[in-house]
Amino acid sequence: MAKAAAKGGRKPFGGFSISFKGATDSLESVFGSTPIGPAEMTKKLWVYVKRKKLSGKR
């Protein structure tokens, strides 16, 4: 990382690619029908992605 910073480059952020291609679930089926906060949305979204095996390591 020190070499990349010295050359002006940055280490890429993240390492997952997520494809929702072919997913037919509604937002209500993923998040529920009651209002939730952003942190809870993120948790539920990752549960959905892992359950459906939509993520892949780059």
PyMOL Python script that loads the backbone (N, CA, C, O; Angstrom):
from pymol import cmd

cmd.read_pdbstr("""\
ATOM      1  N   MET A   1       0.834  -1.188   0.000  1.00  0.00           N
ATOM      2  CA  MET A   1       0.000   0.000   0.000  1.00  0.00           C
ATOM      3  C   MET A   1       0.874   1.246   0.000  1.00  0.00           C
ATOM      4  O   MET A   1       0.514   2.246  -0.620  1.00  0.00           O
ATOM      5  N   ALA A   2       1.998   1.208   0.671  1.00  0.00           N
ATOM      6  CA  ALA A   2       2.879   2.362   0.724  1.00  0.00           C
ATOM      7  C   ALA A   2       3.407   2.707  -0.656  1.00  0.00           C
ATOM      8  O   ALA A   2       3.544   3.885  -0.987  1.00  0.00           O
ATOM      9  N   LYS A   3       3.705   1.701  -1.468  1.00  0.00           N
ATOM     10  CA  LYS A   3       4.190   1.946  -2.818  1.00  0.00           C
ATOM     11  C   LYS A   3       3.107   2.564  -3.690  1.00  0.00           C
ATOM     12  O   LYS A   3       3.386   3.467  -4.479  1.00  0.00           O
ATOM     13  N   ALA A   4       1.870   2.083  -3.553  1.00  0.00           N
ATOM     14  CA  ALA A   4       0.770   2.636  -4.336  1.00  0.00           C
ATOM     15  C   ALA A   4       0.510   4.088  -3.963  1.00  0.00           C
ATOM     16  O   ALA A   4       0.234   4.912  -4.836  1.00  0.00           O
ATOM     17  N   ALA A   5       0.597   4.410  -2.674  1.00  0.00           N
ATOM     18  CA  ALA A   5       0.394   5.780  -2.222  1.00  0.00           C
ATOM     19  C   ALA A   5       1.525   6.681  -2.703  1.00  0.00           C
ATOM     20  O   ALA A   5       1.294   7.847  -3.026  1.00  0.00           O
ATOM     21  N   ALA A   6       2.735   6.154  -2.754  1.00  0.00           N
ATOM     22  CA  ALA A   6       3.877   6.945  -3.191  1.00  0.00           C
ATOM     23  C   ALA A   6       3.767   7.298  -4.678  1.00  0.00           C
ATOM     24  O   ALA A   6       4.218   8.367  -5.091  1.00  0.00           O
ATOM     25  N   LYS A   7       3.183   6.429  -5.473  1.00  0.00           N
ATOM     26  CA  LYS A   7       3.031   6.669  -6.906  1.00  0.00           C
ATOM     27  C   LYS A   7       1.787   7.490  -7.229  1.00  0.00           C
ATOM     28  O   LYS A   7       1.553   7.817  -8.393  1.00  0.00           O
ATOM     29  N   GLY A   8       0.989   7.828  -6.222  1.00  0.00           N
ATOM     30  CA  GLY A   8      -0.205   8.620  -6.456  1.00  0.00           C
ATOM     31  C   GLY A   8      -1.440   7.769  -6.685  1.00  0.00           C
ATOM     32  O   GLY A   8      -2.537   8.309  -6.828  1.00  0.00           O
ATOM     33  N   GLY A   9      -1.288   6.449  -6.723  1.00  0.00           N
ATOM     34  CA  GLY A   9      -2.436   5.568  -6.922  1.00  0.00           C
ATOM     35  C   GLY A   9      -3.051   5.203  -5.584  1.00  0.00           C
ATOM     36  O   GLY A   9      -2.444   5.395  -4.530  1.00  0.00           O
ATOM     37  N   ARG A  10      -4.237   4.687  -5.638  1.00  0.00           N
ATOM     38  CA  ARG A  10      -4.927   4.252  -4.427  1.00  0.00           C
ATOM     39  C   ARG A  10      -5.276   2.788  -4.541  1.00  0.00           C
ATOM     40  O   ARG A  10      -5.462   2.255  -5.636  1.00  0.00           O
ATOM     41  N   LYS A  11      -5.361   2.151  -3.397  1.00  0.00           N
ATOM     42  CA  LYS A  11      -5.817   0.780  -3.359  1.00  0.00           C
ATOM     43  C   LYS A  11      -7.326   0.776  -3.621  1.00  0.00           C
ATOM     44  O   LYS A  11      -8.049   1.577  -3.029  1.00  0.00           O
ATOM     45  N   PRO A  12      -7.812  -0.105  -4.492  1.00  0.00           N
ATOM     46  CA  PRO A  12      -9.246  -0.127  -4.787  1.00  0.00           C
ATOM     47  C   PRO A  12     -10.070  -0.400  -3.539  1.00  0.00           C
ATOM     48  O   PRO A  12      -9.674  -1.184  -2.676  1.00  0.00           O
ATOM     49  N   PHE A  13     -11.212   0.254  -3.454  1.00  0.00           N
ATOM     50  CA  PHE A  13     -12.115   0.085  -2.322  1.00  0.00           C
ATOM     51  C   PHE A  13     -13.084  -1.048  -2.623  1.00  0.00           C
ATOM     52  O   PHE A  13     -13.597  -1.159  -3.736  1.00  0.00           O
ATOM     53  N   GLY A  14     -13.327  -1.876  -1.637  1.00  0.00           N
ATOM     54  CA  GLY A  14     -14.296  -2.957  -1.797  1.00  0.00           C
ATOM     55  C   GLY A  14     -13.692  -4.148  -2.490  1.00  0.00           C
ATOM     56  O   GLY A  14     -12.509  -4.147  -2.833  1.00  0.00           O
ATOM     57  N   GLY A  15     -14.480  -5.137  -2.693  1.00  0.00           N
ATOM     58  CA  GLY A  15     -13.980  -6.318  -3.360  1.00  0.00           C
ATOM     59  C   GLY A  15     -15.105  -7.234  -3.787  1.00  0.00           C
ATOM     60  O   GLY A  15     -14.857  -8.391  -4.127  1.00  0.00           O
ATOM     61  N   PHE A  16     -16.332  -6.752  -3.779  1.00  0.00           N
ATOM     62  CA  PHE A  16     -17.468  -7.566  -4.166  1.00  0.00           C
ATOM     63  C   PHE A  16     -18.191  -6.915  -5.329  1.00  0.00           C
ATOM     64  O   PHE A  16     -18.309  -5.693  -5.409  1.00  0.00           O
ATOM     65  N   SER A  17     -18.666  -7.751  -6.219  1.00  0.00           N
ATOM     66  CA  SER A  17     -19.556  -7.265  -7.260  1.00  0.00           C
ATOM     67  C   SER A  17     -20.908  -7.932  -7.030  1.00  0.00           C
ATOM     68  O   SER A  17     -20.977  -9.136  -6.781  1.00  0.00           O
ATOM     69  N   ILE A  18     -21.961  -7.164  -7.112  1.00  0.00           N
ATOM     70  CA  ILE A  18     -23.311  -7.669  -6.866  1.00  0.00           C
ATOM     71  C   ILE A  18     -24.126  -7.458  -8.127  1.00  0.00           C
ATOM     72  O   ILE A  18     -24.174  -6.354  -8.669  1.00  0.00           O
ATOM     73  N   SER A  19     -24.765  -8.517  -8.589  1.00  0.00           N
ATOM     74  CA  SER A  19     -25.612  -8.431  -9.767  1.00  0.00           C
ATOM     75  C   SER A  19     -27.034  -8.810  -9.387  1.00  0.00           C
ATOM     76  O   SER A  19     -27.285  -9.921  -8.919  1.00  0.00           O
ATOM     77  N   PHE A  20     -27.959  -7.886  -9.589  1.00  0.00           N
ATOM     78  CA  PHE A  20     -29.367  -8.143  -9.307  1.00  0.00           C
ATOM     79  C   PHE A  20     -30.103  -8.591 -10.566  1.00  0.00           C
ATOM     80  O   PHE A  20     -31.333  -8.628 -10.582  1.00  0.00           O
ATOM     81  N   LYS A  21     -29.368  -8.929 -11.611  1.00  0.00           N
ATOM     82  CA  LYS A  21     -29.969  -9.358 -12.867  1.00  0.00           C
ATOM     83  C   LYS A  21     -30.798 -10.623 -12.634  1.00  0.00           C
ATOM     84  O   LYS A  21     -30.300 -11.611 -12.094  1.00  0.00           O
ATOM     85  N   GLY A  22     -32.027 -10.580 -13.034  1.00  0.00           N
ATOM     86  CA  GLY A  22     -32.912 -11.724 -12.891  1.00  0.00           C
ATOM     87  C   GLY A  22     -33.643 -11.795 -11.561  1.00  0.00           C
ATOM     88  O   GLY A  22     -34.504 -12.657 -11.381  1.00  0.00           O
ATOM     89  N   ALA A  23     -33.323 -10.912 -10.626  1.00  0.00           N
ATOM     90  CA  ALA A  23     -34.012 -10.892  -9.336  1.00  0.00           C
ATOM     91  C   ALA A  23     -35.395 -10.273  -9.534  1.00  0.00           C
ATOM     92  O   ALA A  23     -35.518  -9.190 -10.106  1.00  0.00           O
ATOM     93  N   THR A  24     -36.432 -10.962  -9.060  1.00  0.00           N
ATOM     94  CA  THR A  24     -37.795 -10.491  -9.279  1.00  0.00           C
ATOM     95  C   THR A  24     -38.509 -10.130  -7.984  1.00  0.00           C
ATOM     96  O   THR A  24     -39.701  -9.825  -8.001  1.00  0.00           O
ATOM     97  N   ASP A  25     -37.802 -10.161  -6.870  1.00  0.00           N
ATOM     98  CA  ASP A  25     -38.416  -9.844  -5.582  1.00  0.00           C
ATOM     99  C   ASP A  25     -38.714  -8.355  -5.479  1.00  0.00           C
ATOM    100  O   ASP A  25     -37.976  -7.523  -6.008  1.00  0.00           O
ATOM    101  N   SER A  26     -39.804  -8.031  -4.792  1.00  0.00           N
ATOM    102  CA  SER A  26     -40.161  -6.634  -4.580  1.00  0.00           C
ATOM    103  C   SER A  26     -39.377  -6.090  -3.385  1.00  0.00           C
ATOM    104  O   SER A  26     -38.842  -6.853  -2.580  1.00  0.00           O
ATOM    105  N   LEU A  27     -39.319  -4.775  -3.284  1.00  0.00           N
ATOM    106  CA  LEU A  27     -38.643  -4.157  -2.138  1.00  0.00           C
ATOM    107  C   LEU A  27     -39.343  -4.507  -0.841  1.00  0.00           C
ATOM    108  O   LEU A  27     -38.694  -4.676   0.191  1.00  0.00           O
ATOM    109  N   GLU A  28     -40.646  -4.617  -0.883  1.00  0.00           N
ATOM    110  CA  GLU A  28     -41.397  -4.966   0.324  1.00  0.00           C
ATOM    111  C   GLU A  28     -41.070  -6.382   0.801  1.00  0.00           C
ATOM    112  O   GLU A  28     -41.058  -6.642   2.004  1.00  0.00           O
ATOM    113  N   SER A  29     -40.806  -7.288  -0.127  1.00  0.00           N
ATOM    114  CA  SER A  29     -40.446  -8.642   0.287  1.00  0.00           C
ATOM    115  C   SER A  29     -39.037  -8.695   0.874  1.00  0.00           C
ATOM    116  O   SER A  29     -38.733  -9.575   1.680  1.00  0.00           O
ATOM    117  N   VAL A  30     -38.185  -7.766   0.475  1.00  0.00           N
ATOM    118  CA  VAL A  30     -36.813  -7.726   0.996  1.00  0.00           C
ATOM    119  C   VAL A  30     -36.760  -6.970   2.324  1.00  0.00           C
ATOM    120  O   VAL A  30     -36.159  -7.451   3.285  1.00  0.00           O
ATOM    121  N   PHE A  31     -37.384  -5.790   2.386  1.00  0.00           N
ATOM    122  CA  PHE A  31     -37.275  -4.926   3.557  1.00  0.00           C
ATOM    123  C   PHE A  31     -38.442  -5.028   4.529  1.00  0.00           C
ATOM    124  O   PHE A  31     -38.305  -4.618   5.682  1.00  0.00           O
ATOM    125  N   GLY A  32     -39.572  -5.555   4.110  1.00  0.00           N
ATOM    126  CA  GLY A  32     -40.754  -5.595   4.965  1.00  0.00           C
ATOM    127  C   GLY A  32     -41.641  -4.391   4.704  1.00  0.00           C
ATOM    128  O   GLY A  32     -41.293  -3.506   3.922  1.00  0.00           O
ATOM    129  N   SER A  33     -42.777  -4.365   5.357  1.00  0.00           N
ATOM    130  CA  SER A  33     -43.741  -3.297   5.081  1.00  0.00           C
ATOM    131  C   SER A  33     -43.692  -2.154   6.096  1.00  0.00           C
ATOM    132  O   SER A  33     -44.346  -1.130   5.900  1.00  0.00           O
ATOM    133  N   THR A  34     -42.933  -2.315   7.170  1.00  0.00           N
ATOM    134  CA  THR A  34     -42.833  -1.241   8.162  1.00  0.00           C
ATOM    135  C   THR A  34     -41.597  -0.385   7.888  1.00  0.00           C
ATOM    136  O   THR A  34     -40.603  -0.895   7.372  1.00  0.00           O
ATOM    137  N   PRO A  35     -41.641   0.899   8.223  1.00  0.00           N
ATOM    138  CA  PRO A  35     -40.477   1.768   8.013  1.00  0.00           C
ATOM    139  C   PRO A  35     -39.275   1.320   8.859  1.00  0.00           C
ATOM    140  O   PRO A  35     -39.422   0.970  10.030  1.00  0.00           O
ATOM    141  N   ILE A  36     -38.093   1.339   8.245  1.00  0.00           N
ATOM    142  CA  ILE A  36     -36.862   0.989   8.953  1.00  0.00           C
ATOM    143  C   ILE A  36     -35.784   2.011   8.609  1.00  0.00           C
ATOM    144  O   ILE A  36     -35.900   2.736   7.621  1.00  0.00           O
ATOM    145  N   GLY A  37     -34.753   2.064   9.413  1.00  0.00           N
ATOM    146  CA  GLY A  37     -33.656   2.993   9.199  1.00  0.00           C
ATOM    147  C   GLY A  37     -32.641   2.469   8.200  1.00  0.00           C
ATOM    148  O   GLY A  37     -32.677   1.299   7.819  1.00  0.00           O
ATOM    149  N   PRO A  38     -31.734   3.343   7.777  1.00  0.00           N
ATOM    150  CA  PRO A  38     -30.730   2.958   6.789  1.00  0.00           C
ATOM    151  C   PRO A  38     -29.838   1.790   7.233  1.00  0.00           C
ATOM    152  O   PRO A  38     -29.496   0.937   6.414  1.00  0.00           O
ATOM    153  N   ALA A  39     -29.464   1.740   8.495  1.00  0.00           N
ATOM    154  CA  ALA A  39     -28.603   0.656   8.967  1.00  0.00           C
ATOM    155  C   ALA A  39     -29.320  -0.685   8.864  1.00  0.00           C
ATOM    156  O   ALA A  39     -28.723  -1.685   8.466  1.00  0.00           O
ATOM    157  N   GLU A  40     -30.588  -0.702   9.220  1.00  0.00           N
ATOM    158  CA  GLU A  40     -31.362  -1.946   9.132  1.00  0.00           C
ATOM    159  C   GLU A  40     -31.581  -2.343   7.669  1.00  0.00           C
ATOM    160  O   GLU A  40     -31.606  -3.531   7.348  1.00  0.00           O
ATOM    161  N   MET A  41     -31.741  -1.351   6.779  1.00  0.00           N
ATOM    162  CA  MET A  41     -31.874  -1.643   5.351  1.00  0.00           C
ATOM    163  C   MET A  41     -30.626  -2.331   4.824  1.00  0.00           C
ATOM    164  O   MET A  41     -30.710  -3.307   4.079  1.00  0.00           O
ATOM    165  N   THR A  42     -29.470  -1.814   5.217  1.00  0.00           N
ATOM    166  CA  THR A  42     -28.207  -2.393   4.773  1.00  0.00           C
ATOM    167  C   THR A  42     -28.078  -3.834   5.243  1.00  0.00           C
ATOM    168  O   THR A  42     -27.670  -4.701   4.471  1.00  0.00           O
ATOM    169  N   LYS A  43     -28.418  -4.100   6.491  1.00  0.00           N
ATOM    170  CA  LYS A  43     -28.346  -5.460   7.026  1.00  0.00           C
ATOM    171  C   LYS A  43     -29.262  -6.393   6.252  1.00  0.00           C
ATOM    172  O   LYS A  43     -28.855  -7.491   5.871  1.00  0.00           O
ATOM    173  N   LYS A  44     -30.501  -5.961   6.015  1.00  0.00           N
ATOM    174  CA  LYS A  44     -31.454  -6.809   5.306  1.00  0.00           C
ATOM    175  C   LYS A  44     -31.045  -7.018   3.854  1.00  0.00           C
ATOM    176  O   LYS A  44     -31.259  -8.095   3.297  1.00  0.00           O
ATOM    177  N   LEU A  45     -30.461  -5.999   3.239  1.00  0.00           N
ATOM    178  CA  LEU A  45     -30.011  -6.131   1.861  1.00  0.00           C
ATOM    179  C   LEU A  45     -28.895  -7.167   1.751  1.00  0.00           C
ATOM    180  O   LEU A  45     -28.902  -7.984   0.830  1.00  0.00           O
ATOM    181  N   TRP A  46     -27.940  -7.145   2.676  1.00  0.00           N
ATOM    182  CA  TRP A  46     -26.856  -8.127   2.653  1.00  0.00           C
ATOM    183  C   TRP A  46     -27.358  -9.530   2.955  1.00  0.00           C
ATOM    184  O   TRP A  46     -26.838 -10.496   2.396  1.00  0.00           O
ATOM    185  N   VAL A  47     -28.350  -9.668   3.821  1.00  0.00           N
ATOM    186  CA  VAL A  47     -28.947 -10.989   4.072  1.00  0.00           C
ATOM    187  C   VAL A  47     -29.551 -11.512   2.772  1.00  0.00           C
ATOM    188  O   VAL A  47     -29.375 -12.681   2.430  1.00  0.00           O
ATOM    189  N   TYR A  48     -30.260 -10.652   2.049  1.00  0.00           N
ATOM    190  CA  TYR A  48     -30.880 -11.031   0.786  1.00  0.00           C
ATOM    191  C   TYR A  48     -29.821 -11.432  -0.246  1.00  0.00           C
ATOM    192  O   TYR A  48     -29.953 -12.464  -0.903  1.00  0.00           O
ATOM    193  N   VAL A  49     -28.777 -10.621  -0.386  1.00  0.00           N
ATOM    194  CA  VAL A  49     -27.716 -10.886  -1.360  1.00  0.00           C
ATOM    195  C   VAL A  49     -27.036 -12.225  -1.062  1.00  0.00           C
ATOM    196  O   VAL A  49     -26.771 -13.005  -1.976  1.00  0.00           O
ATOM    197  N   LYS A  50     -26.758 -12.485   0.205  1.00  0.00           N
ATOM    198  CA  LYS A  50     -26.102 -13.746   0.572  1.00  0.00           C
ATOM    199  C   LYS A  50     -27.030 -14.934   0.377  1.00  0.00           C
ATOM    200  O   LYS A  50     -26.595 -15.988  -0.088  1.00  0.00           O
ATOM    201  N   ARG A  51     -28.314 -14.779   0.729  1.00  0.00           N
ATOM    202  CA  ARG A  51     -29.276 -15.868   0.592  1.00  0.00           C
ATOM    203  C   ARG A  51     -29.463 -16.257  -0.882  1.00  0.00           C
ATOM    204  O   ARG A  51     -29.566 -17.441  -1.205  1.00  0.00           O
ATOM    205  N   LYS A  52     -29.507 -15.266  -1.764  1.00  0.00           N
ATOM    206  CA  LYS A  52     -29.712 -15.511  -3.196  1.00  0.00           C
ATOM    207  C   LYS A  52     -28.400 -15.744  -3.953  1.00  0.00           C
ATOM    208  O   LYS A  52     -28.413 -16.023  -5.152  1.00  0.00           O
ATOM    209  N   LYS A  53     -27.263 -15.628  -3.243  1.00  0.00           N
ATOM    210  CA  LYS A  53     -25.923 -15.819  -3.834  1.00  0.00           C
ATOM    211  C   LYS A  53     -25.707 -14.886  -5.020  1.00  0.00           C
ATOM    212  O   LYS A  53     -25.330 -15.319  -6.109  1.00  0.00           O
ATOM    213  N   LEU A  54     -25.954 -13.596  -4.790  1.00  0.00           N
ATOM    214  CA  LEU A  54     -25.830 -12.595  -5.849  1.00  0.00           C
ATOM    215  C   LEU A  54     -24.460 -11.925  -5.870  1.00  0.00           C
ATOM    216  O   LEU A  54     -24.139 -11.223  -6.829  1.00  0.00           O
ATOM    217  N   SER A  55     -23.654 -12.123  -4.845  1.00  0.00           N
ATOM    218  CA  SER A  55     -22.370 -11.438  -4.801  1.00  0.00           C
ATOM    219  C   SER A  55     -21.263 -12.361  -5.263  1.00  0.00           C
ATOM    220  O   SER A  55     -21.361 -13.586  -5.189  1.00  0.00           O
ATOM    221  N   GLY A  56     -20.216 -11.733  -5.739  1.00  0.00           N
ATOM    222  CA  GLY A  56     -19.035 -12.478  -6.175  1.00  0.00           C
ATOM    223  C   GLY A  56     -17.796 -11.677  -5.865  1.00  0.00           C
ATOM    224  O   GLY A  56     -17.805 -10.450  -5.963  1.00  0.00           O
ATOM    225  N   LYS A  57     -16.755 -12.339  -5.500  1.00  0.00           N
ATOM    226  CA  LYS A  57     -15.484 -11.672  -5.214  1.00  0.00           C
ATOM    227  C   LYS A  57     -14.868 -11.246  -6.532  1.00  0.00           C
ATOM    228  O   LYS A  57     -14.835 -12.028  -7.483  1.00  0.00           O
ATOM    229  N   ARG A  58     -14.375 -10.005  -6.603  1.00  0.00           N
ATOM    230  CA  ARG A  58     -13.745  -9.521  -7.832  1.00  0.00           C
ATOM    231  C   ARG A  58     -12.403 -10.128  -8.019  1.00  0.00           C
ATOM    232  O   ARG A  58     -11.724  -9.834  -9.003  1.00  0.00           O
TER     233      ARG A  58
END
""", "prot")
cmd.dss("prot")
cmd.show_as("cartoon", "prot")
cmd.util.cbc("prot")
cmd.orient("prot")
